[in-house]
């Protein structure tokens, strides 16, 4: 999946210099079937439309927020490559999330690996809560991945 940006930028030295840079600061708004990327002062002010994306693709790489018209409303960085007048290929894109930090969406022109839903520290904390508890058969089936560890067997399989 290739992400692209459709945006009208002036043809001047400032824009030319900006497009030669990596990780240009920007602001992203994702909601419904809209994905906008905006440049603000001190860069030339402009807003463009991102194409080639899906909600699932973005949500797998950056945590979605709630309670408003946008699932993602965040500072970001982007690296662009001009492909045609007013069209740019997105080479790098990362969102900033106040809890999890930088969330890569695109790296070197390809989609970044999805972010795990839970960090290893969270998984360890959940495991510790249930360490000495007896689980029901349903809970054991739900946690089936733990039963597949080497040296453990599941009599129900």
N, C-alpha and C positions, 0 to 999 in steps of 0.2 A: 504494500500500500504506500503510495507516494503522496505526501502532503504538499500542497501548493498554496501560494498566497496571491490573490488578485487584489492589487492596490495601485492607486494612482499616486505616483511620487513625482515631484518636480525633477527636471533634468538640470541639476546644478552641481557644483563642486562639493557642497555639503552632503548631498544625497549620494554622490559617487563615492565619497570617502566613507560614508556610513555603510554602504553595501560591500565595501572591501573588508569590513571588520567582522570578527566572529563574536558571537554572543551579544548581539545588539539588545539593549534593554527595551522591553515593550510591556504591554498590558493585554491580557487575554480574557475574553468573556465567552463562555460556552454555555449554551442553554437551548433545549429543544433541538431544532435542526440548524441552529446558527452557531458559528464559531468566528468571532471577530478578533483581530489582532490590531492593536493601536500603538502608534508611536506618539510620544509626547515631548514637550520641551525638555531639554535643549535640542532634541532631534526635530526634524521637520514633522509637524503635526499631521497625521494621516491615519485613516482607519481602513483596513482591508478585510476581505472575506477569505477564510481558509477553506479549501476544498480537499476531497480525498480522505476524509476522516469519518469515524463513527463514534457514537457515544460510548459503546463498549470498549473501543480501542483506547479512548482517552481515560475512561474510568479505571481501566486495568493498570494504568501507569501513574495516575495521580488521584488521590482521594477526592471524591465528590463532596461538595457541601450541600446544604439544604436550606429551605426556608425563603427562597427568593426565586426570581426568574432564571438565575444562572446556577448551574451545577459547579462551574469553575469560574471564579472571578478573582484573578490573581496577577501578580507581577510575574514576568517571564523573561527569558532571553531567547533570541532566535538568530540563526545564521542563514542567509539567503543567497541564492544563485539566480541571476536573471536568465529567464528562458525566452521571453518575448516582451514586447512593450506591455507594461502593467501586470506581468505574470512572473512569479518567482518560485523556484523550488525551495522547499524548506529542508535545509541540510541538518540543522540542529535546532531543537526546541526543548526547553525545560520550563516547567512551572515551579513557582515557589509556593509552598504550603507552610503555614505558620506552625504546624505541628511536626510534620515529617521532613521539612526542609526542601531541597531541590529535588524535583521529580522529572527525570528525563523522559521525554515523549519520543523524540527522534534524535538519533545519534548517527552522525556521518551518513545521512541520507536514508537510513533504515530505522524501523521502529525499535525503540528500546525494549529491553526485556520487561515484562509486566512486574510490578512491585508485589511482593507477597502481602496478603491481607493482614497477616500478623507477623510481628518481628519475632526473632528467636527468643528474646527476653519474655515476650507475652506468652509464647507457647510454653516456655519453661514454667512460668507462673501458673498457667492453667494446669499443666501436668502436676505440679507440686500440690495444688488444691485437691487433686483426686488420687494422690499417691497411695494413701492408706484406705481408701473408700472401696467398698464392694460395688461393682457396677452391675446393672441389670443386663439381660441378654440384648435388649434393644440398644442400650448405651454401648455395649461392646461392639455391636454391628456398626453403629454410627462411628465409632472410633477405630474401625477396621484397620486402618493404616498402622496402628500400633501393634496389632496382632500379627502383622506381616514382618515384624522385625526378626532378624536371624535368631534362632534359638527358641522362638515362641511358636506355638502352633494354635490353630483355631479348630476345635472339634466340630464346629458347625459348617465347615467348608469341605 
